[in-house]
């Protein structure tokens, strides 16, 4: 007979004709299944005559005609064209022409293991295909249809994806804050290659990493084993100063990330927190290259010797620096480009490393820098590009997606933004919900799809993107199994992976060193409440830990200068909460719990303090005019959600987020006047207003204000001398500047904020102020879009 369409004869003989009980009977037996026959006839007569099946990222569109031919040949491998036509009519109620049946080409089912048993092209796979065509949405529904249609189980493995006609590459946004472009479209051409990208950002190990890093490695291992073509990358901030880092000088951090198998990483900002000398030593230990297209290391003697030519294979340049690299998997080469936030001079210590563009807001210039590397890849015929972008706020990566061309995947970093799908399990103990679906999809500058992914920090989730490309390197499919995979015990069990021994070993070396800081002589005070230090809170609103640490700095400053009235710090300097999550489904936030080292319930240890205030910034006293104080407060609420978001002591203020955000030039001059600050008052120890500083947006004349802040915020940056850290304008407004003494280190460092908190707790424990979750309870920082303005009430 004529070669059947798609060559299904050989494929469908694998399972044996006897397996297709119901269909065989329907074609001539005596026990026809009315349900099966009726359902298939209705399907054939419906308007929905195709289904796109997705498995392991590959997509194939099947017509009912294809499945009708497949079934007919399964029943009788030697069927003539006329017999195939008759079977298709009997079972599917479709009429096939000779042309529908004849023709060359591989059967699209041949490479599909749709039931997850490890063997493609079986009768069970055909049953899953038919069930999907009939809108089965899960394993149970598909199995029921298999029993009804095949007369047997399809033996579908638990958790197997059964997407049918209702499946879409990306579901609606579910009302989440971050949304994909509404008109983005994946390529309609057939996929020819699929890759699994496993990723992380902002590992920033703190105390929680002792538990999470080994579990993260197990989940990563499990997911990696499920897919042959896998790339593993990170987008910066692989460590951060603090007790975890300090235990080994960062060696454990770099060893963990090397053991995890990262093939390339972008340089983040925290890599530069302690300067370029320690960074050089750690990069040299890495088994992967670090990437950044917008940093020029040539003036820096610590790092310039690590720079190699761009675009080389990643496995040939471990422990070195480049703008870009390549990773080849499954015979396909991916170009990988790195970007670092242009804010680097204002938020870290890069020394004389040149950061481009000089204007950190000029994302078009940043895109042009990245585009040069992308173009060098496309000129070589490399048409699949990944950008590792550590830009601090995910909106920057979103903007970049629309400015670039030929970039397919952007792995964001620095914002700790959690993207996840409804099927992903969220770690509720951190109080964070997804900000958008995984992945976000955007149109590039040339209207081609770009997938943007990100996950939360500190080894909490493994990001998994399974993406298929057409022959031109355009994204054609995002597998619904993509998402954020929680690195908890359940996540480990579900992944089937086991912890990487080198990760477990590195974590153990850290744990031994820091355990002694969590009890015995290392207790400095106590609290009756959970102290809120999670990023999404300290960078968006007043918190009780923000108040506590600001008051502690004020307490210490007044030991030197009793005239200090105000304390100002940035939310980005608070890195973790102090407390615990109560076991059980409710996950209540409770004070710290006791341990075997002598710590009692409620005690605050050296480890708690060091983990929360990891940078241990020193304190600076200075004087500003009232106009200067207003401008500084304006900056503190100009970018809610960013690291500059303010926490205060000794002062209360109200702001209107609908007002104009202040903006500064690099020399500290005001580029855009701010109108958000409405009322400001100095307050006493009980929070009562004692003097008005600003009323209805207008500065009240009076004496200058003495205040304490962090040296990080007060010291001029290397490239913008008019601005300090987080672009605070202290350098241009400050006078009579005094640096507190800096003898000692860690909690013993005089003038450091860790010792300030320890001293304050020793004199003022227990701390009892609940976290002001309700906006009406936030009296120091009053958002008048959420509550009444009472700043000046009583004056």
MIGU-279299 format. One record per residue (C-alpha): residue in three letters; z, y, x. Coordinates in pm, whole numbers. Each point is the difference from the previous one (the first is absolute). Example, Ala and Ser with C-alpha at 12.3 -4.5 7.8 and 13.67 -1.06 7.14 Angstrom:
BEGIN
ALA_780_-450_1230
SER_-66_344_137
END
This chain:
BEGIN
UNK_0_0_0
UNK_-28_363_97
UNK_278_132_229
UNK_264_139_-238
UNK_97_362_9
UNK_270_74_263
UNK_-12_-363_114
UNK_295_-105_-214
UNK_-94_-370_-1
UNK_169_-86_329
UNK_298_224_-63
UNK_96_-138_-335
UNK_-39_-366_83
UNK_312_26_221
UNK_243_-61_-285
UNK_-181_-281_-179
UNK_-141_11_-354
UNK_293_-184_-151
UNK_225_300_51
UNK_-180_219_-248
UNK_136_-181_-304
UNK_-25_261_-271
UNK_-338_127_106
UNK_-141_-347_33
UNK_115_-84_-349
UNK_-137_325_-129
UNK_-339_-103_132
UNK_-14_-327_-188
UNK_339_-172_-27
UNK_197_-59_-314
UNK_318_199_73
UNK_-143_347_39
UNK_264_269_56
UNK_-70_257_-273
UNK_211_260_177
UNK_-182_-36_328
UNK_-345_-16_-150
UNK_64_285_-240
UNK_147_220_270
UNK_-289_-52_237
UNK_-261_54_-268
UNK_172_323_-98
UNK_10_101_364
UNK_-371_-64_42
UNK_-83_200_-307
UNK_218_297_98
UNK_-108_320_169
UNK_212_-80_308
UNK_-238_-230_183
UNK_130_49_354
UNK_327_-20_187
UNK_86_116_348
UNK_236_-243_170
UNK_206_108_297
UNK_156_-240_247
UNK_127_74_350
UNK_-161_337_-38
UNK_-351_-128_-62
UNK_-171_101_-321
UNK_-276_-184_-185
UNK_-151_75_-336
UNK_-79_-304_-214
UNK_-216_-12_-309
UNK_65_-246_-278
UNK_-340_-139_96
UNK_135_-90_345
UNK_296_-186_-139
UNK_-214_-170_-266
UNK_-232_-139_268
UNK_301_-101_212
UNK_160_-189_-289
UNK_-326_-171_-97
UNK_-57_-125_353
UNK_359_-110_33
UNK_-43_-217_-307
UNK_-329_-136_128
UNK_-103_75_359
UNK_-352_-126_-76
UNK_-50_202_-317
UNK_-346_134_-66
UNK_-61_363_-82
UNK_-30_-90_-367
UNK_333_-187_10
UNK_171_294_173
UNK_-138_233_-267
UNK_128_-226_-275
UNK_349_-28_153
UNK_21_379_44
UNK_-95_44_-364
UNK_250_-261_-122
UNK_298_116_201
UNK_-48_373_62
UNK_-238_88_-280
UNK_-233_162_252
UNK_-375_-47_35
UNK_-123_-51_355
UNK_-359_51_109
UNK_-156_-196_284
UNK_45_307_220
UNK_373_1_-73
UNK_26_-349_144
UNK_-246_-2_286
UNK_28_205_318
UNK_156_-23_342
UNK_336_129_120
UNK_351_-129_64
UNK_234_-63_-288
UNK_254_286_-10
UNK_277_-247_-81
UNK_-59_-201_315
UNK_237_208_214
UNK_266_52_-263
UNK_330_-183_-18
UNK_91_156_-334
UNK_293_-226_-78
UNK_164_41_340
UNK_1_-368_101
UNK_-181_62_328
UNK_-329_-164_-103
UNK_-285_219_-132
UNK_-263_-102_-249
UNK_190_-261_-201
UNK_1_-62_-374
UNK_338_176_-13
UNK_-158_311_154
UNK_-272_-10_-264
UNK_270_-22_-267
UNK_172_311_141
UNK_-333_184_4
UNK_-59_-81_-367
UNK_358_91_-90
UNK_-40_336_175
UNK_-324_58_-189
UNK_201_-56_-316
UNK_254_269_102
UNK_277_-219_136
UNK_233_242_175
UNK_255_-228_166
UNK_60_-357_113
UNK_152_-116_-328
UNK_-290_129_-207
UNK_-257_-146_238
UNK_172_-341_1
UNK_6_-3_-379
UNK_-373_66_-9
UNK_-65_-267_263
UNK_183_-256_-213
UNK_-191_114_-304
UNK_-344_14_164
UNK_12_-256_282
UNK_250_-231_-158
UNK_202_14_322
UNK_214_236_205
UNK_-168_225_254
UNK_304_-49_228
UNK_26_371_62
UNK_243_87_279
UNK_292_224_-107
UNK_-71_366_57
UNK_-378_-49_12
UNK_-188_309_-114
UNK_-202_-56_-320
UNK_-190_326_-50
UNK_-269_0_-261
UNK_-212_265_-174
UNK_304_222_-54
UNK_78_15_372
UNK_-88_329_168
UNK_15_90_368
UNK_276_249_-73
UNK_198_40_-325
UNK_81_332_-165
UNK_252_222_173
UNK_286_-82_-236
UNK_107_364_2
UNK_114_-11_363
UNK_0_327_200
UNK_-281_-103_235
UNK_-332_-87_-159
UNK_-331_-134_125
UNK_-313_205_-51
UNK_-101_-68_-362
UNK_-368_-47_84
UNK_30_-212_313
UNK_-222_-307_-5
UNK_-11_-297_230
UNK_-335_-130_117
UNK_-187_-202_-259
UNK_-169_-203_272
UNK_121_-349_77
UNK_287_-24_250
UNK_-91_-165_328
UNK_328_26_194
UNK_366_11_-93
UNK_293_109_215
UNK_374_-3_-49
UNK_170_307_151
UNK_374_-40_47
UNK_170_326_80
UNK_321_198_33
UNK_108_354_79
UNK_325_170_89
UNK_182_-309_119
UNK_269_242_132
UNK_263_-268_46
UNK_349_89_-109
UNK_287_-228_-91
UNK_-193_-146_-295
UNK_-264_-131_240
UNK_247_-261_122
UNK_-60_-179_-329
UNK_-347_121_-88
UNK_-194_-38_328
UNK_33_-382_18
UNK_-86_-33_-369
UNK_-294_237_46
UNK_-126_-226_279
UNK_27_-305_-227
UNK_-193_163_-285
UNK_-261_127_246
UNK_-33_-350_145
UNK_-34_-154_-344
UNK_-269_240_-117
UNK_-189_-22_327
UNK_-16_-379_-30
UNK_-159_25_-344
UNK_-314_173_126
UNK_-225_-63_297
UNK_-147_348_46
UNK_310_215_54
UNK_57_332_177
UNK_355_124_62
UNK_60_371_64
UNK_271_267_-13
UNK_-27_373_-60
UNK_279_145_210
UNK_375_58_33
UNK_63_-350_127
UNK_348_113_107
UNK_242_288_-36
UNK_301_115_205
UNK_323_-144_-138
UNK_237_-291_48
UNK_-276_-263_-17
UNK_-217_178_256
UNK_292_101_218
UNK_124_-358_36
UNK_-295_-90_224
UNK_-169_333_68
UNK_-276_-94_-244
UNK_-89_-325_178
UNK_101_-207_-302
UNK_-217_219_-224
UNK_-313_-41_207
UNK_65_-370_50
UNK_34_-50_-375
UNK_-325_180_-76
UNK_-182_-190_273
UNK_133_-331_-130
UNK_-117_92_-351
UNK_-354_-11_133
UNK_-110_355_-65
UNK_-345_45_149
UNK_3_380_3
UNK_235_281_-100
UNK_-27_373_-51
UNK_238_231_181
UNK_248_150_-243
UNK_240_289_52
UNK_319_-197_64
UNK_-154_-164_305
UNK_32_347_155
UNK_357_79_-110
UNK_151_-63_343
UNK_-290_141_199
UNK_-299_-153_174
UNK_177_-180_286
UNK_174_-271_-205
UNK_-309_-24_-220
UNK_-212_-81_304
UNK_222_-292_97
UNK_2_-146_-350
UNK_-374_29_-51
UNK_-48_-186_329
UNK_195_-296_-146
UNK_-213_-26_-315
UNK_-246_-283_-58
UNK_-225_237_-195
UNK_-159_343_63
UNK_134_323_-147
UNK_-260_228_-160
UNK_-31_373_-65
UNK_-329_188_-14
UNK_159_345_-24
UNK_240_-14_295
UNK_-106_99_352
UNK_228_-166_257
UNK_-175_131_310
UNK_261_272_81
UNK_287_-247_-34
UNK_83_-199_313
UNK_206_-255_-196
UNK_-284_-105_-228
UNK_-329_98_162
UNK_-6_-313_216
UNK_4_-220_-312
UNK_-319_150_-147
UNK_-308_-223_-7
UNK_-352_37_-136
UNK_-34_9_-376
UNK_-151_-273_-214
UNK_93_-297_219
UNK_116_-330_-155
UNK_369_21_-82
UNK_89_-327_170
UNK_-133_133_332
UNK_215_317_11
UNK_360_-97_-87
UNK_266_254_90
UNK_-249_285_32
UNK_-113_314_-183
UNK_-337_72_-160
UNK_-150_193_-287
UNK_-153_-313_-149
UNK_-46_-372_47
UNK_-181_-297_-151
UNK_131_-318_-155
UNK_-232_-294_-61
UNK_87_-264_-257
UNK_-217_-267_-156
UNK_-295_123_201
UNK_24_351_-147
UNK_105_303_206
UNK_220_272_-148
UNK_35_344_153
UNK_359_128_-3
UNK_89_368_49
UNK_343_160_30
UNK_128_343_-104
UNK_339_165_57
UNK_146_280_-209
UNK_-98_344_135
UNK_359_103_-82
UNK_111_-199_306
UNK_115_301_211
UNK_220_115_-290
UNK_164_-331_-80
UNK_25_-185_333
UNK_-12_54_377
UNK_-355_-63_127
UNK_47_230_299
UNK_-335_120_133
UNK_-206_-253_-195
UNK_-270_204_-172
UNK_-1_-43_-379
UNK_-310_83_-200
UNK_-75_180_-218
UNK_234_287_91
UNK_24_90_-368
UNK_175_-303_-155
UNK_-129_94_-345
UNK_-364_-18_106
UNK_-77_-349_-126
UNK_-373_66_19
UNK_33_45_375
UNK_210_-316_23
UNK_-263_-190_-198
UNK_-270_124_239
UNK_199_-141_294
UNK_27_-341_-166
UNK_-365_11_-107
UNK_-113_15_363
UNK_157_-340_63
UNK_-136_-142_-326
UNK_-350_121_85
UNK_19_-166_342
UNK_64_-331_-177
UNK_-274_35_-260
UNK_-245_92_276
UNK_71_-346_145
UNK_-60_-168_-335
UNK_370_-48_-79
UNK_18_68_-373
UNK_359_-92_-87
UNK_257_264_102
UNK_379_14_-29
UNK_189_326_54
UNK_369_-18_99
UNK_124_344_-104
UNK_358_113_56
UNK_-8_332_-185
UNK_357_22_-142
UNK_-97_66_-364
UNK_-236_-233_-179
UNK_-180_290_-164
UNK_-139_79_345
UNK_-155_-346_27
UNK_-131_35_-356
UNK_-167_327_92
UNK_-140_-154_317
UNK_-158_-284_-198
UNK_-228_246_-176
UNK_-94_180_322
UNK_-108_-302_203
UNK_-305_-222_-23
UNK_-42_-366_93
UNK_377_-62_3
UNK_83_-295_-224
UNK_377_-44_30
UNK_273_254_76
UNK_343_-134_92
UNK_233_296_-55
UNK_326_67_182
UNK_296_234_24
UNK_62_54_-370
UNK_175_-327_-91
UNK_-211_1_-317
UNK_27_-328_-188
UNK_-326_-113_-158
UNK_21_-321_-200
UNK_-149_-187_-292
UNK_175_-105_-322
UNK_18_-358_127
UNK_182_105_319
UNK_376_-39_11
UNK_178_325_88
UNK_318_19_207
UNK_211_194_-247
UNK_302_47_228
UNK_-169_293_171
UNK_-54_192_-322
UNK_-371_37_61
UNK_-279_-69_-246
UNK_-371_-21_86
UNK_-180_335_18
UNK_-340_-153_-65
UNK_-192_-322_-34
UNK_-103_-200_305
UNK_-249_93_127
UNK_-93_353_-99
UNK_-378_37_-9
UNK_-186_320_75
UNK_-354_123_44
UNK_-98_87_356
UNK_-203_306_98
UNK_-311_-209_-68
UNK_133_-143_-327
UNK_84_-342_136
UNK_331_-172_-82
UNK_301_35_231
UNK_313_-212_-44
UNK_328_169_97
UNK_312_-210_51
UNK_363_59_94
UNK_340_-167_-31
UNK_365_97_32
UNK_190_20_329
UNK_237_-212_209
UNK_-178_-334_-37
UNK_59_-8_-376
UNK_-352_-107_-100
UNK_-306_-159_152
UNK_-314_176_-117
UNK_-286_-234_-85
UNK_-354_120_-67
UNK_-266_-262_-66
UNK_-332_182_-4
UNK_-360_-118_-23
UNK_-301_184_138
UNK_-367_-15_-88
UNK_-265_-42_269
UNK_-5_378_60
UNK_373_7_69
UNK_89_162_-334
UNK_314_-110_-182
UNK_-107_-235_-275
UNK_323_-157_-116
UNK_378_36_25
UNK_170_-331_-68
UNK_281_35_-256
UNK_227_-193_236
UNK_11_319_206
UNK_327_192_-15
UNK_348_52_145
UNK_189_-321_78
UNK_378_40_10
UNK_172_-122_315
UNK_308_-146_-168
UNK_111_-361_-27
UNK_-211_-60_-309
UNK_-299_152_174
UNK_46_-233_294
UNK_17_-303_-229
UNK_-307_107_-195
UNK_-205_65_313
UNK_75_-340_149
UNK_42_159_343
UNK_280_-33_252
UNK_150_272_222
UNK_-165_59_336
UNK_245_-122_267
UNK_-60_298_230
UNK_87_238_-284
UNK_319_-188_-78
UNK_94_6_367
UNK_-61_374_36
UNK_202_79_-312
UNK_288_-218_123
UNK_13_194_327
UNK_38_324_-193
UNK_254_-138_-245
UNK_232_-106_278
UNK_5_351_145
UNK_51_200_-320
UNK_250_-228_-180
UNK_291_149_196
UNK_-83_340_-145
UNK_75_-116_-355
UNK_376_-57_12
UNK_320_15_201
UNK_35_325_191
UNK_-338_121_-134
UNK_126_112_-343
UNK_0_378_-52
UNK_74_49_-369
UNK_-65_-134_-346
UNK_-179_63_-326
UNK_59_-105_-358
UNK_-367_49_-88
UNK_-344_-105_119
UNK_-147_266_230
UNK_-364_53_-98
UNK_-236_30_297
UNK_-320_-166_-119
UNK_-311_192_97
UNK_-127_51_-354
UNK_330_172_-86
UNK_98_206_306
UNK_-355_138_13
UNK_-17_97_-366
UNK_345_115_-109
UNK_361_69_86
UNK_194_-319_78
UNK_365_-66_76
UNK_-81_-118_354
UNK_-207_314_53
UNK_297_210_-111
UNK_242_-201_213
UNK_-199_28_322
UNK_-75_372_-56
UNK_371_63_-58
UNK_86_-199_311
UNK_-229_219_209
UNK_160_309_-153
UNK_346_-141_76
UNK_-91_-56_365
UNK_-171_338_38
UNK_308_182_-126
UNK_209_-159_275
UNK_-205_217_237
UNK_-80_299_-220
UNK_201_61_-317
UNK_-260_246_-134
UNK_-259_-273_-63
UNK_-65_4_-374
UNK_-301_-222_-66
UNK_-123_-343_113
UNK_-365_-96_-24
UNK_-161_-332_88
UNK_-313_-193_-90
UNK_-5_-304_-224
UNK_-227_-172_250
UNK_292_-20_243
UNK_186_-239_-232
UNK_-139_-348_52
UNK_217_-235_-208
UNK_270_-16_-265
UNK_360_-95_74
UNK_111_-269_-240
UNK_-110_-332_-140
UNK_-186_-154_-291
UNK_217_-217_-220
UNK_-127_-359_-23
UNK_-142_-104_-335
UNK_-276_109_-237
UNK_140_351_-57
UNK_1_93_370
UNK_261_274_-40
UNK_41_242_291
UNK_350_-28_142
UNK_195_131_302
UNK_-25_-191_331
UNK_144_-352_-10
UNK_243_-150_247
UNK_-87_-253_267
UNK_153_-239_250
UNK_19_267_271
UNK_290_185_-165
UNK_-195_229_-230
UNK_159_38_-345
UNK_-180_73_-327
UNK_-92_368_-5
UNK_35_52_374
UNK_-266_203_181
UNK_-71_-139_346
UNK_-174_126_309
UNK_-293_-221_-96
UNK_-22_162_-344
UNK_-8_347_154
UNK_-246_-86_275
UNK_-231_-180_-242
UNK_-7_295_-239
UNK_-22_282_256
UNK_-218_-186_248
UNK_-133_305_184
UNK_350_139_71
UNK_-140_353_13
UNK_221_254_170
UNK_122_308_-185
UNK_-115_358_47
UNK_179_315_-120
UNK_-209_307_-77
UNK_-14_313_-212
UNK_-271_95_-250
UNK_-55_290_-233
UNK_23_-58_-371
UNK_-378_29_-19
UNK_-21_-261_272
UNK_237_-231_-187
UNK_-212_29_-313
UNK_-315_-84_198
UNK_174_-302_154
UNK_113_-121_-341
UNK_-353_56_-132
UNK_-128_-229_274
UNK_262_-259_-94
UNK_-153_-36_-348
UNK_-364_69_89
UNK_-93_-364_43
UNK_231_-212_-215
UNK_-31_-357_119
UNK_-68_94_361
UNK_248_-27_285
UNK_69_375_-14
UNK_160_-30_-346
UNK_336_168_37
UNK_365_-109_-21
UNK_266_274_19
UNK_368_83_35
UNK_183_328_-65
UNK_-276_126_-226
UNK_-144_-64_-345
UNK_-348_98_-114
UNK_-243_-46_-287
UNK_-375_-40_26
UNK_-301_-22_-226
UNK_-246_-266_123
UNK_-275_175_-197
UNK_25_302_229
UNK_-215_58_306
UNK_95_-202_305
UNK_55_200_317
UNK_-230_-69_296
UNK_30_109_363
UNK_-242_61_282
UNK_65_-168_334
UNK_166_314_135
UNK_252_-6_-286
UNK_-154_286_-196
UNK_-30_-53_-372
UNK_-349_-102_-108
UNK_87_-39_-370
UNK_317_156_-142
UNK_213_-242_-200
UNK_124_62_-354
UNK_196_-319_-70
UNK_352_113_92
UNK_167_171_-297
UNK_374_40_71
UNK_212_-64_309
UNK_378_22_44
UNK_251_-82_269
UNK_257_-248_-132
UNK_357_-96_82
UNK_134_-346_79
UNK_18_-82_-373
UNK_-361_104_-62
UNK_81_328_-172
UNK_-232_297_70
UNK_162_274_207
UNK_-289_231_90
UNK_-355_51_-130
UNK_-276_-7_262
UNK_-309_-10_-224
UNK_-19_90_-368
UNK_-307_-65_-215
UNK_-210_-48_310
UNK_110_328_159
UNK_220_15_311
UNK_335_168_-60
UNK_75_247_285
UNK_287_-100_225
UNK_112_-139_331
UNK_-194_-255_202
UNK_86_-368_-36
UNK_138_-223_275
UNK_-110_-358_-43
UNK_-15_-340_165
UNK_-308_-216_11
UNK_-147_-277_209
UNK_-140_77_343
UNK_-310_-191_-108
UNK_-63_257_-274
UNK_100_305_209
UNK_-182_-68_329
UNK_-358_134_34
UNK_-266_-268_4
UNK_-232_-37_297
UNK_-316_94_-187
UNK_139_233_-271
UNK_270_209_172
UNK_76_197_-316
UNK_105_-316_-182
UNK_262_-268_58
UNK_10_-361_-110
UNK_-152_-73_-342
UNK_-154_350_39
UNK_325_177_-84
UNK_-32_370_99
UNK_334_25_180
UNK_-153_121_330
UNK_-128_324_-152
UNK_301_74_-223
UNK_287_-108_226
UNK_220_214_222
UNK_322_-65_196
UNK_-95_-364_49
UNK_269_-234_134
UNK_-48_-367_80
UNK_310_-210_-45
UNK_104_-206_300
UNK_-190_-322_57
UNK_227_-205_226
UNK_19_-371_-70
UNK_-232_-215_-207
UNK_-11_-162_-340
UNK_312_47_-208
UNK_182_146_300
UNK_-258_273_54
UNK_168_335_-52
UNK_-227_219_-208
UNK_-193_-294_-146
UNK_-21_-51_-374
UNK_127_-359_23
UNK_330_117_152
UNK_8_287_-251
UNK_-9_-249_-288
UNK_255_-229_164
UNK_241_292_59
UNK_-44_132_-353
UNK_66_-342_-153
UNK_310_-46_214
UNK_139_325_-145
UNK_-129_-33_-358
UNK_2_-365_-107
UNK_-46_-151_-241
UNK_-322_166_-110
UNK_-20_-14_-380
UNK_-301_209_-111
UNK_-240_-215_-207
UNK_-368_35_68
UNK_-140_263_-242
UNK_-264_-220_-159
UNK_-2_221_-310
UNK_-172_337_72
UNK_278_179_-190
UNK_244_-119_268
UNK_-201_143_290
UNK_179_327_56
UNK_-103_87_355
UNK_-374_-46_-49
UNK_-92_83_-358
UNK_-353_-77_-120
UNK_-33_229_-303
UNK_-283_-213_-139
UNK_265_-270_-51
UNK_325_187_-68
UNK_154_339_-81
UNK_48_247_285
UNK_375_52_60
UNK_-9_114_363
UNK_138_347_-69
UNK_220_-93_-296
UNK_348_142_51
UNK_-100_280_237
END
